[in-house]
């Protein structure tokens, strides 16, 4: 009896070297994709930080300017000392911020000066109303609390500069400029300027750092 034997098909597979090469290429592609994703995320948060900081700076500037337009009684910014309050008054409204060793203190920073108790906490820029005809006196923790002081900045923001200057030879005309910085002391570099800090570190750090400038010119008492 004749038997016909059909040869079996030869099976083949990947070698270890081929698998290692494929895994390496796949890992490189994944790392590149992850780096791109993180880069886009950093850019997004950087944009949010810059926008929010600029909005807050503009809101504070507009608040001061609007109050100046309704009152000609203006006390320019004055400091109570290196580690004390800096304050200014527009009519019956007082604006107060503080610094420690020359560096401004951000909102909710435990190194700042605390007013009131409990949830009052520390502050970046306080706005309170002066009672009656008390005049623009230096603030104290008790006065700030009793006058219903409110925080004007978001968390981790600070006032690094607030300038109100009367324009020479122009009655009741003032230039107002403000600098608001966002970020803690690890991402803000004050080495070159205490009033115009720079964001430092890599993209991940700078995503949560921003410095905004705003300025305007206003006539005091124009709507009084």
Secondary structure, DSSP 8 states (H G I E B T S, - for coil): ---------------HHHHHHHHHHHHHHHHHHHHHHHHHHHHHHHHHHHHHHHHHHHHHHHHHHHHHHT---EEEEEES-TTSEEEEEETTEEEEEEEETTEE--TT-TTS---SSGGG---SSEEEE--TT--S----HHHHHHTT-EE-S-TTEEEEEEEEEE-TT-TTEEEEEEEEEES-TTTEE-SS-SSS-EE-S-HHHHTT-EEEEEEEEEETTTT-
